[in-house]
Amino acid sequence: MIAVVCVLVRGYVNYTPDYVMHLKAMVRRHLPIEHSFICLTDQAVDCDRIVIDTPRGMYPWWAKIQLFNPRLFSANQMIMYLDLDVLVVDSLMPIASADTFTLVPHAGRFKGKGALKTVPRYNSSVMVWKVFAHPGHRTEPALFSVTDCSC
């Protein structure tokens, strides 16, 4: 089962828990496979959540780095991350079925010719990856629990 994850922290952009609920509804409509929806947050939201601290002394968007914290997710877990300002208008299956770390190309002009055409930059608004086990990876239950908050 894939975990669809977003991040909501107080700070730079005034996103509200409504953004989380709208994103969750879009995912429910456009991801027909079994999945969980989790918000990494420092706020009350009406979905499964993992509580994280607002980064102190850093810009709030750095909270996204917590997505790669090996203590948050189980080894071999597939993760799909979506920024809160992503609009899902079609099936998420093409990216959800990725079996390797995947980023969406940044909107922009392609460079090169023919088969060598590429977009030279990538965007971290949509990412998919598999959490790999490593020597320091947890094998016991998560240190952070996924909390069902009906606020």
N, C-alpha and C positions, 0 to 999 in steps of 0.2 A: 504494500500500500504506500502510495506517495503522500508525503506531508507537504501541504501548500502553506507557506509561511510568509507573513508580512511583519513589518516593524513599525510601531507607533510609539514615539517618545515626545515628550514636551520639548519645545525649543524652536528651532529655526523656522519651520513652516508650521502654520497653525492648523495642522490636521486634527480632526476630531475622531472619536470612535465611530461616527457615522461613515467615515471613509472605509473603515474596516468592514462594517456590515455591508456596504455596497459592493466591495471587492469580493467578500464571501458569497454574496448572491450571484455575482457574475461567474465566479468559479463553479458554483453549484450548477448553473445553467450550461456551462461550456466544458465541463470535465466529467464525462460520463463514467469514469472508473471510480472504484472505491478510493477515497482519500480522506485525510483529516485536514482541518484548517486551523492553524495555530498563529497567534499574534504574540510576538516578543514585544513587551510593553512595560511602561511604568505607570499605566493608567488602568482603570476598570473598563473592560470591554465585554460585550455579550457574546463571547465565543471562548473556545479553549485558548488558554494563554500561558506563556512562560514569563514570569515577572523578571525584568532586568532593571538595573539602575540606569538612570539618565547619566550619560558620560559626563563626569565633572572635569571642567577645564578643557573640554574638547567640544567641537561643533557636534550638535545632536546627530547629524547624519552618520557619524562614526559608530553609532549604536549598531549599524548594519554589520559591523565586523563580528558581532556576537553570533551571527549565523554560522560562523566557522569554529565556534567554541566546541571542542570535542565532548564537553560534559553536558551539552544540551540535547543531543540526539543520539540514538542508538547506532552502533556500527551497522553498516550495510543499509541504512535507511536512505531512501530516495527523497530528496528535498527539491521542491520548486519554490523559488522565491519570487514574489511580485511586489514591486513598489506600490504604495497606496494610490498613486496617481495613474496607474495602468488602467486602461479601458479594455476589457475583454469583449470582443465583438464576434469571435468565431471560436471554433474548437481549439482547446488547449492540447489536444492529443499529439500533434506533431512535436511539441517541445516536451510534453510529459513522457513521451516514449524514448527520449534520448537516454543512451546508456553510458554517456561520458559527460564530463563537465561541459556545459553548454551555456553560451552567452548569446544574446540577440545582437546582431550587428547594429551599430549606431546608424540612425537615419542619415543619409548623406550620399554623396556621389561615389560611384564605383570607380576605382582606378585600375588601369591595366586593360588588356585586350583579350577577347575570347575567353577561353577557360581560365585565364589568369586574372580575370576581373575579381577584385575583392573590395570590401569596405575596410579601410585601414584602421578603424577604431571599433570598439565594442561598447555596449551599454550594459550597466549592471542592474537595470530596472527589471529584467527578467532573466533568471538563472536557474539551471537545473544541475544537480550533482548528486553523487552517491557518497555518503559518509563512510570513509574507509577506516578500518581498525588500524591502530598503530600501537606500539608498546605502552604508551601512556593513556590509551583510550580506556574509558570506564567499561567494566564488564558487569558491575553491579547496577541496580536500578538508578535512574537519573537522580542527580543531586537536586535538580529543579523539577518540581512536579507541574504537570499540565493541569491548570486549574479551570474548572468550569465555573465561570463567573456570570451569574444572571443578574446583572446590575441594571 
